[in-house]
Amino acid sequence: MRKRFHLFVIFMAIAAAIGVFGGNHAHAADRISVTVAGKGPDVVLIPGLASSGAVWDATVKQLSAAHRVHVVQVAGFAGAPVAGNAEGAVVEPLVEAVDGYIKANHLKGPAVIGHSMGGFTGLLLARRHPEDVGRLMVVDSLPFFAVLFSPAATVETVKPQAAAMRDGVIAMSPEAFASQQAMTAPRFSKSPEGQALILDWSKASSQSVVGRAMYDLLTTDARGELAAIKTPVTLLYPFDPAMGAPVAAIDKTYAEAYAALPGVTLKRIDDARHFIMLDQPQAFAAAVETFLK
């Protein structure tokens, strides 16, 4: 059961995505596009892996009356043009693209919220460009995903497995990829509606971009950078009995992963899977409101 839990969490944590379309102003760049809604203090929402940003719609509606919300869409995900993500690394260039957007638009210490891969991106952004992030909310992500394969994992030891996963995703037929995503969608969200959205976003994503981003996540270890992050960080993580592990094991996984991050606030959202905002929208909205106070 422990091995099954590990494999489930790693897939769940790296194979989901977010981004949003909502607003009348768009910024197009080589790696990202950004949609803006509302006026007020700035909030940047960073997507994860392989989906559209419609998952942020409720958050945009919640915040845009009193905030200016900037929603990032990663090139190659959920039907977005592949553009600058046609080859090479995905995650490191994403960090720099978000940094470039924040600086080009003169955002002053915006709040940043990132889900899954977006949360990992937010951690790297806060460490490498601390002036970009006034506060950070990480939604179900980890500083080094590969430890879920083995607590002793290192970047070097995981590279062969990560490369095999990347190459396998890229080589799949579209039909096989869609079938795989359909089988795993119930692990990401409790509701049939959420699962249908996730599947649609995945099927519309570039398998090449998804595979290379997955490789980046598995082979980038940010644990050594956590102690130097001075930005206030809130971590939201889900628990559902179907995850296959007791709540104490889930709590321990996240607490240990972020133990080196000074002053991190950990908050568990019960009866939710990876897409917390879909499964528990009221609890998620309340957590966002508290985070922004």
C-alpha positions as CSV (number, residue, x, y, z in Angstrom):
1,M,0.0,0.0,0.0
2,R,2.9,2.4,0.8
3,K,4.3,2.0,-2.7
4,R,0.9,2.5,-4.3
5,F,0.5,5.7,-2.2
6,H,3.9,7.0,-3.3
7,L,3.1,6.4,-7.0
8,F,-0.3,7.9,-6.7
9,V,1.0,11.1,-5.0
10,I,3.8,11.7,-7.4
11,F,1.6,11.2,-10.4
12,M,-1.1,13.4,-8.9
13,A,1.3,16.1,-7.9
14,I,3.0,16.4,-11.3
15,A,0.3,15.5,-13.8
16,A,-2.2,18.2,-13.1
17,A,-2.4,21.7,-14.3
18,I,-4.1,25.0,-14.0
19,G,-4.3,28.4,-15.6
20,V,-7.3,30.6,-16.4
21,F,-8.9,32.6,-19.2
22,G,-11.0,35.4,-17.8
23,G,-10.6,39.1,-18.4
24,N,-10.2,41.5,-21.2
25,H,-6.5,42.2,-21.3
26,A,-3.9,39.6,-22.4
27,H,-0.1,39.5,-22.5
28,A,1.4,37.1,-25.0
29,A,5.0,36.0,-24.6
30,D,7.2,33.2,-25.8
31,R,6.5,30.9,-22.9
32,I,3.4,32.2,-21.3
33,S,0.3,34.2,-21.9
34,V,-1.4,36.2,-19.1
35,T,-5.0,37.2,-18.7
36,V,-5.8,40.2,-16.4
37,A,-9.1,40.9,-14.6
38,G,-10.1,43.5,-11.9
39,K,-8.3,46.4,-10.2
40,G,-6.5,46.6,-6.9
41,P,-3.5,44.8,-5.3
42,D,-1.9,42.4,-7.7
43,V,-2.4,38.6,-7.5
44,V,-0.6,36.2,-9.9
45,L,-2.0,32.7,-10.4
46,I,0.5,30.2,-11.9
47,P,-0.7,27.0,-13.6
48,G,0.5,23.5,-13.2
49,L,0.9,20.7,-15.7
50,A,-1.3,19.8,-18.7
51,S,-4.6,21.7,-18.1
52,S,-6.5,24.9,-18.9
53,G,-6.9,27.6,-16.4
54,A,-10.7,27.4,-16.2
55,V,-10.0,25.8,-12.8
56,W,-9.2,29.3,-11.5
57,D,-12.5,30.8,-12.7
58,A,-14.0,30.9,-9.2
59,T,-10.9,32.4,-7.7
60,V,-10.8,35.1,-10.4
61,K,-14.5,35.9,-9.7
62,Q,-13.8,35.9,-5.9
63,L,-10.8,38.3,-6.2
64,S,-11.4,40.6,-9.1
65,A,-13.8,42.9,-7.3
66,A,-10.9,44.1,-5.1
67,H,-7.7,42.8,-6.8
68,R,-6.0,42.9,-10.1
69,V,-5.6,39.2,-11.0
70,H,-3.0,38.0,-13.5
71,V,-3.6,34.4,-14.7
72,V,-0.7,32.7,-16.3
73,Q,-1.2,30.1,-19.1
74,V,1.8,28.0,-20.0
75,A,2.5,27.6,-23.7
76,G,1.6,24.1,-24.9
77,F,-0.9,23.2,-22.2
78,A,-4.7,22.9,-22.8
79,G,-4.6,23.9,-26.4
80,A,-2.4,27.0,-25.9
81,P,0.2,27.3,-28.8
82,V,3.5,25.5,-28.0
83,A,5.4,28.6,-29.0
84,G,8.7,28.9,-27.0
85,N,8.1,25.5,-25.3
86,A,8.7,23.6,-28.5
87,E,11.9,22.1,-27.2
88,G,14.2,22.0,-24.2
89,A,13.4,22.7,-20.6
90,V,10.0,24.0,-19.5
91,V,10.1,24.8,-15.8
92,E,13.2,27.0,-15.5
93,P,12.2,29.1,-18.5
94,L,8.7,29.4,-16.9
95,V,10.2,30.9,-13.8
96,E,12.1,33.5,-15.8
97,A,9.1,34.2,-18.0
98,V,7.0,35.0,-14.9
99,D,9.8,37.1,-13.5
100,G,9.9,39.0,-16.8
101,Y,6.2,39.6,-16.8
102,I,6.2,40.9,-13.2
103,K,9.0,43.3,-14.0
104,A,7.8,44.4,-17.3
105,N,4.4,45.3,-15.8
106,H,5.9,46.9,-12.7
107,L,4.1,44.7,-10.3
108,K,5.3,45.5,-6.8
109,G,5.5,42.4,-4.6
110,P,2.3,40.7,-5.8
111,A,0.8,37.8,-4.0
112,V,1.5,34.6,-6.0
113,I,-0.7,31.5,-5.9
114,G,0.5,28.4,-7.7
115,H,-1.0,24.9,-8.0
116,S,1.2,21.8,-8.5
117,M,3.8,22.7,-11.0
118,G,2.8,26.3,-10.5
119,G,3.5,26.0,-6.8
120,F,7.0,24.7,-7.5
121,T,7.5,27.6,-9.9
122,G,6.4,30.0,-7.2
123,L,9.0,28.5,-4.8
124,L,11.8,29.0,-7.3
125,L,10.6,32.5,-8.1
126,A,10.6,33.5,-4.4
127,R,14.1,32.2,-4.0
128,R,15.7,33.5,-7.2
129,H,13.6,36.7,-7.6
130,P,12.4,37.6,-4.0
131,E,11.4,41.1,-5.1
132,D,8.8,39.5,-7.3
133,V,6.8,37.8,-4.5
134,G,5.2,39.6,-1.6
135,R,3.6,36.3,-0.3
136,L,3.2,32.9,-1.8
137,M,0.5,30.2,-1.6
138,V,1.6,26.8,-2.8
139,V,-1.3,24.5,-3.6
140,D,-0.4,20.8,-3.4
141,S,3.2,20.8,-4.6
142,L,6.6,19.6,-3.3
143,P,10.1,21.0,-3.4
144,F,11.5,17.7,-4.8
145,F,8.9,15.3,-6.3
146,A,11.3,12.4,-6.7
147,V,11.5,11.7,-2.9
148,L,8.0,10.1,-3.3
149,F,9.7,7.4,-5.4
150,S,12.4,7.0,-2.7
151,P,13.3,9.1,0.4
152,A,16.9,8.6,-0.7
153,A,16.4,9.9,-4.2
154,T,18.8,12.4,-5.7
155,V,18.7,14.2,-9.0
156,E,21.3,11.9,-10.4
157,T,19.6,8.7,-9.3
158,V,16.2,9.7,-10.6
159,K,17.3,10.9,-14.0
160,P,17.0,7.5,-15.8
161,Q,13.5,7.0,-14.5
162,A,12.5,10.6,-15.2
163,A,13.9,10.3,-18.8
164,A,11.9,7.1,-19.3
165,M,8.7,8.7,-18.1
166,R,9.3,11.7,-20.4
167,D,10.1,9.7,-23.4
168,G,7.1,7.4,-22.8
169,V,4.7,10.3,-22.6
170,I,6.1,11.8,-25.8
171,A,6.0,8.5,-27.7
172,M,2.4,7.6,-26.8
173,S,-0.2,7.8,-29.4
174,P,-2.9,10.5,-28.8
175,E,-5.4,7.7,-28.1
176,A,-3.2,6.0,-25.6
177,F,-2.4,9.3,-23.9
178,A,-6.1,10.1,-23.7
179,S,-6.9,6.6,-22.3
180,Q,-4.2,7.0,-19.6
181,Q,-5.5,10.4,-18.6
182,A,-9.0,9.1,-18.4
183,M,-7.9,6.3,-16.0
184,T,-6.1,8.7,-13.7
185,A,-8.6,11.6,-13.7
186,P,-10.6,10.3,-10.7
187,R,-7.4,10.5,-8.7
188,F,-7.3,14.3,-9.3
189,S,-10.8,15.3,-8.4
190,K,-13.7,13.7,-6.6
191,S,-16.5,15.0,-8.9
192,P,-17.4,13.7,-12.4
193,E,-17.5,17.3,-13.5
194,G,-14.0,18.0,-12.3
195,Q,-12.7,14.8,-13.8
196,A,-14.2,15.7,-17.2
197,L,-12.5,19.1,-17.2
198,I,-9.2,17.7,-16.3
199,L,-9.4,15.1,-19.0
200,D,-10.3,17.7,-21.6
201,W,-7.4,19.9,-20.6
202,S,-4.9,17.0,-20.7
203,K,-6.1,15.8,-24.1
204,A,-5.6,19.3,-25.6
205,S,-2.0,19.6,-24.2
206,S,1.2,18.9,-26.1
207,Q,2.5,15.6,-25.0
208,S,6.1,16.9,-25.7
209,V,5.6,19.9,-23.4
210,V,4.0,17.7,-20.7
211,G,6.7,15.1,-20.9
212,R,9.6,17.6,-20.7
213,A,7.9,19.5,-17.9
214,M,7.5,16.3,-15.9
215,Y,11.2,15.5,-16.4
216,D,12.1,19.0,-15.1
217,L,10.0,18.5,-12.0
218,L,11.5,15.2,-11.2
219,T,15.1,16.3,-11.7
220,T,15.0,19.7,-10.0
221,D,15.6,19.6,-6.2
222,A,14.7,22.9,-4.5
223,R,15.0,21.6,-1.0
224,G,18.4,23.2,-0.6
225,E,16.9,26.6,-1.5
226,L,14.0,26.6,1.0
227,A,16.0,27.9,4.0
228,A,16.9,31.0,2.0
229,I,13.3,31.9,1.1
230,K,12.2,34.9,3.2
231,T,8.8,35.3,1.5
232,P,5.8,34.3,3.7
233,V,4.6,30.9,2.4
234,T,1.3,29.1,2.9
235,L,1.0,25.5,1.8
236,L,-2.4,24.0,1.1
237,Y,-2.6,20.2,0.7
238,P,-5.5,17.8,0.4
239,F,-6.6,14.7,2.2
240,D,-9.1,12.1,1.0
241,P,-9.4,8.5,2.3
242,A,-9.2,7.3,-1.3
243,M,-5.6,8.5,-1.3
244,G,-4.7,5.2,0.2
245,A,-2.8,6.4,3.3
246,P,-3.9,7.6,6.8
247,V,-4.1,11.3,7.4
248,A,-1.1,11.1,9.7
249,A,1.0,9.9,6.8
250,I,-0.2,12.7,4.6
251,D,0.5,15.3,7.2
252,K,4.0,13.9,7.7
253,T,4.8,13.9,4.0
254,Y,4.1,17.6,3.6
255,A,5.5,18.7,7.0
256,E,8.8,16.9,6.3
257,A,9.0,18.2,2.7
258,Y,8.8,21.9,3.9
259,A,10.6,21.5,7.3
260,A,13.4,23.7,6.1
261,L,11.2,26.6,5.0
262,P,11.2,29.3,7.6
263,G,7.7,30.1,9.0
264,V,5.7,28.2,6.5
265,T,2.0,27.8,7.3
266,L,0.6,24.4,6.5
267,K,-3.1,23.9,6.0
268,R,-4.8,20.6,5.2
269,I,-8.1,20.7,3.2
270,D,-10.1,17.5,3.9
271,D,-12.4,15.7,1.5
272,A,-10.4,16.9,-1.5
273,R,-8.0,15.5,-4.0
274,H,-5.3,17.3,-6.0
275,F,-7.6,19.9,-7.4
276,I,-8.6,21.3,-4.1
277,M,-10.3,24.3,-5.7
278,L,-12.7,22.0,-7.6
279,D,-13.4,19.6,-4.8
280,Q,-13.8,22.1,-1.9
281,P,-14.4,25.5,-3.5
282,Q,-15.7,27.1,-0.3
283,A,-12.8,25.9,1.8
284,F,-10.4,26.9,-0.9
285,A,-11.9,30.4,-1.2
286,A,-11.7,30.9,2.6
287,A,-8.0,29.8,2.6
288,V,-7.3,32.3,-0.2
289,E,-9.1,35.1,1.6
290,T,-7.1,34.4,4.8
291,F,-3.9,34.2,2.8
292,L,-4.5,37.7,1.3
293,K,-5.3,39.4,4.5
